[in-house]
Amino acid sequence: MCLEAEIRSRLQESFAPSVLNVINESHQHAGHAGDDGSGESHWHVVIASDAFKDLSRLARHRAVHAALGEDVIGRIHALALDIQVPD
């Protein structure tokens, strides 16, 4: 399974989000630090879920990292998170 599908699957399973965009930004960092040549090193995730409603910003980030797991996080050089609660 490609990394994008793995990220999407784990977040969908953990948070049942109303919005989930998993954007591979690796091409913007080609040749920079952290670019391992895989094309899957830099990611931007936009996620909205009621599961984040009573969590602080830090707790939301920790929850996403925990849902992805060390095996996925270990393959990512950079992960930008935009975590929201639906209106």
PyRosetta script that sets phi, psi and omega in degrees:
from pyrosetta import init, pose_from_sequence

init()
pose = pose_from_sequence("MCLEAEIRSRLQESFAPSVLNVINESHQHAGHAGDDGSGESHWHVVIASDAFKDLSRLARHRAVHAALGEDVIGRIHALALDIQVPD")
pose.set_psi(1, 135.1)
pose.set_omega(1, 178.5)
pose.set_phi(2, -70.1)
pose.set_psi(2, 158.5)
pose.set_omega(2, -175.1)
pose.set_phi(3, -61.8)
pose.set_psi(3, -38.5)
pose.set_omega(3, 178.9)
pose.set_phi(4, -59.5)
pose.set_psi(4, -45.5)
pose.set_omega(4, 180.0)
pose.set_phi(5, -64.9)
pose.set_psi(5, -37.6)
pose.set_omega(5, 179.0)
pose.set_phi(6, -66.0)
pose.set_psi(6, -44.3)
pose.set_omega(6, 177.6)
pose.set_phi(7, -60.9)
pose.set_psi(7, -49.1)
pose.set_omega(7, -178.5)
pose.set_phi(8, -59.5)
pose.set_psi(8, -45.7)
pose.set_omega(8, -178.1)
pose.set_phi(9, -62.6)
pose.set_psi(9, -47.1)
pose.set_omega(9, -177.9)
pose.set_phi(10, -65.9)
pose.set_psi(10, -40.3)
pose.set_omega(10, 180.0)
pose.set_phi(11, -71.4)
pose.set_psi(11, -38.5)
pose.set_omega(11, 177.9)
pose.set_phi(12, -62.1)
pose.set_psi(12, -45.6)
pose.set_omega(12, -179.0)
pose.set_phi(13, -65.0)
pose.set_psi(13, -39.0)
pose.set_omega(13, -175.5)
pose.set_phi(14, -80.4)
pose.set_psi(14, -34.1)
pose.set_omega(14, -170.1)
pose.set_phi(15, -123.4)
pose.set_psi(15, -7.7)
pose.set_omega(15, -176.6)
pose.set_phi(16, 41.7)
pose.set_psi(16, 57.7)
pose.set_omega(16, -173.3)
pose.set_phi(17, -70.9)
pose.set_psi(17, 151.1)
pose.set_omega(17, 173.8)
pose.set_phi(18, -83.8)
pose.set_psi(18, -22.6)
pose.set_omega(18, 174.8)
pose.set_phi(19, -133.4)
pose.set_psi(19, 131.9)
pose.set_omega(19, 175.0)
pose.set_phi(20, -149.5)
pose.set_psi(20, 109.5)
pose.set_omega(20, 175.5)
pose.set_phi(21, -119.7)
pose.set_psi(21, 122.2)
pose.set_omega(21, 178.0)
pose.set_phi(22, -113.7)
pose.set_psi(22, 110.9)
pose.set_omega(22, -171.9)
pose.set_phi(23, -114.2)
pose.set_psi(23, 122.4)
pose.set_omega(23, 177.1)
pose.set_phi(24, -84.8)
pose.set_psi(24, 113.4)
pose.set_omega(24, -179.4)
pose.set_phi(25, -106.8)
pose.set_psi(25, 15.6)
pose.set_omega(25, -175.1)
pose.set_phi(26, -59.8)
pose.set_psi(26, -36.5)
pose.set_omega(26, -179.0)
pose.set_phi(27, -60.4)
pose.set_psi(27, -25.7)
pose.set_omega(27, 179.9)
pose.set_phi(28, -76.3)
pose.set_psi(28, -10.5)
pose.set_omega(28, -174.8)
pose.set_phi(29, -120.8)
pose.set_psi(29, 14.8)
pose.set_omega(29, -179.7)
pose.set_phi(30, -56.7)
pose.set_psi(30, 128.4)
pose.set_omega(30, 179.2)
pose.set_phi(31, 85.6)
pose.set_psi(31, -6.9)
pose.set_omega(31, 179.7)
pose.set_phi(32, -90.8)
pose.set_psi(32, 172.2)
pose.set_omega(32, 176.5)
pose.set_phi(33, -57.0)
pose.set_psi(33, 137.1)
pose.set_omega(33, 178.3)
pose.set_phi(34, 89.9)
pose.set_psi(34, -10.9)
pose.set_omega(34, 177.3)
pose.set_phi(35, -79.1)
pose.set_psi(35, 110.0)
pose.set_omega(35, -177.5)
pose.set_phi(36, -94.5)
pose.set_psi(36, 4.4)
pose.set_omega(36, 179.5)
pose.set_phi(37, 84.6)
pose.set_psi(37, -3.4)
pose.set_omega(37, -178.5)
pose.set_phi(38, -77.6)
pose.set_psi(38, -21.4)
pose.set_omega(38, -174.3)
pose.set_phi(39, 77.8)
pose.set_psi(39, 11.4)
pose.set_omega(39, -179.1)
pose.set_phi(40, -135.6)
pose.set_psi(40, 46.7)
pose.set_omega(40, -174.7)
pose.set_phi(41, -107.0)
pose.set_psi(41, -24.7)
pose.set_omega(41, -174.6)
pose.set_phi(42, -126.7)
pose.set_psi(42, 124.0)
pose.set_omega(42, -174.4)
pose.set_phi(43, -131.8)
pose.set_psi(43, 151.1)
pose.set_omega(43, 174.2)
pose.set_phi(44, -129.6)
pose.set_psi(44, 123.2)
pose.set_omega(44, -179.5)
pose.set_phi(45, -117.0)
pose.set_psi(45, 128.1)
pose.set_omega(45, 171.7)
pose.set_phi(46, -111.2)
pose.set_psi(46, 121.1)
pose.set_omega(46, -176.6)
pose.set_phi(47, -140.0)
pose.set_psi(47, 137.9)
pose.set_omega(47, 175.7)
pose.set_phi(48, -129.8)
pose.set_psi(48, 128.6)
pose.set_omega(48, -179.2)
pose.set_phi(49, -155.4)
pose.set_psi(49, 145.8)
pose.set_omega(49, 174.6)
pose.set_phi(50, -64.6)
pose.set_psi(50, -20.1)
pose.set_omega(50, 179.9)
pose.set_phi(51, -62.1)
pose.set_psi(51, -19.6)
pose.set_omega(51, -178.4)
pose.set_phi(52, -93.1)
pose.set_psi(52, -1.2)
pose.set_omega(52, -170.3)
pose.set_phi(53, -53.3)
pose.set_psi(53, -47.6)
pose.set_omega(53, -175.3)
pose.set_phi(54, -101.7)
pose.set_psi(54, 17.0)
pose.set_omega(54, -178.3)
pose.set_phi(55, -103.5)
pose.set_psi(55, 145.3)
pose.set_omega(55, 173.6)
pose.set_phi(56, -70.9)
pose.set_psi(56, 168.5)
pose.set_omega(56, 178.5)
pose.set_phi(57, -57.1)
pose.set_psi(57, -45.5)
pose.set_omega(57, -179.8)
pose.set_phi(58, -64.2)
pose.set_psi(58, -42.8)
pose.set_omega(58, 179.3)
pose.set_phi(59, -64.4)
pose.set_psi(59, -34.6)
pose.set_omega(59, 176.9)
pose.set_phi(60, -63.7)
pose.set_psi(60, -45.7)
pose.set_omega(60, 179.4)
pose.set_phi(61, -63.2)
pose.set_psi(61, -42.6)
pose.set_omega(61, 178.6)
pose.set_phi(62, -63.2)
pose.set_psi(62, -38.9)
pose.set_omega(62, 179.7)
pose.set_phi(63, -64.0)
pose.set_psi(63, -41.8)
pose.set_omega(63, 178.6)
pose.set_phi(64, -65.5)
pose.set_psi(64, -45.3)
pose.set_omega(64, 178.6)
pose.set_phi(65, -60.1)
pose.set_psi(65, -42.5)
pose.set_omega(65, 179.3)
pose.set_phi(66, -64.2)
pose.set_psi(66, -40.7)
pose.set_omega(66, 179.8)
pose.set_phi(67, -65.1)
pose.set_psi(67, -36.8)
pose.set_omega(67, 179.1)
pose.set_phi(68, -72.0)
pose.set_psi(68, -35.2)
pose.set_omega(68, 178.2)
pose.set_phi(69, 85.3)
pose.set_psi(69, 156.4)
pose.set_omega(69, -177.5)
pose.set_phi(70, -61.4)
pose.set_psi(70, -33.3)
pose.set_omega(70, -178.5)
pose.set_phi(71, -65.7)
pose.set_psi(71, -37.7)
pose.set_omega(71, 177.2)
pose.set_phi(72, -77.6)
pose.set_psi(72, -48.2)
pose.set_omega(72, -179.5)
pose.set_phi(73, -56.9)
pose.set_psi(73, -36.7)
pose.set_omega(73, -179.7)
pose.set_phi(74, -66.0)
pose.set_psi(74, -19.1)
pose.set_omega(74, 178.9)
pose.set_phi(75, -95.8)
pose.set_psi(75, -1.4)
pose.set_omega(75, -176.8)
pose.set_phi(76, -109.4)
pose.set_psi(76, 131.3)
pose.set_omega(76, 175.7)
pose.set_phi(77, -83.1)
pose.set_psi(77, -41.5)
pose.set_omega(77, -177.4)
pose.set_phi(78, -139.4)
pose.set_psi(78, 134.6)
pose.set_omega(78, 179.4)
pose.set_phi(79, -134.2)
pose.set_psi(79, 109.7)
pose.set_omega(79, 175.8)
pose.set_phi(80, -93.3)
pose.set_psi(80, 129.6)
pose.set_omega(80, -178.1)
pose.set_phi(81, -118.9)
pose.set_psi(81, 130.3)
pose.set_omega(81, 172.4)
pose.set_phi(82, -119.0)
pose.set_psi(82, 98.3)
pose.set_omega(82, -173.0)
pose.set_phi(83, -107.8)
pose.set_psi(83, 125.5)
pose.set_omega(83, -175.0)
pose.set_phi(84, -130.3)
pose.set_psi(84, 163.7)
pose.set_omega(84, 170.7)
pose.set_phi(85, -108.4)
pose.set_psi(85, 130.9)
pose.set_omega(85, -179.9)
pose.set_phi(86, -59.2)
pose.set_psi(86, 152.2)
pose.set_omega(86, 178.0)
pose.set_phi(87, -64.0)
pose.dump_pdb("model.pdb")
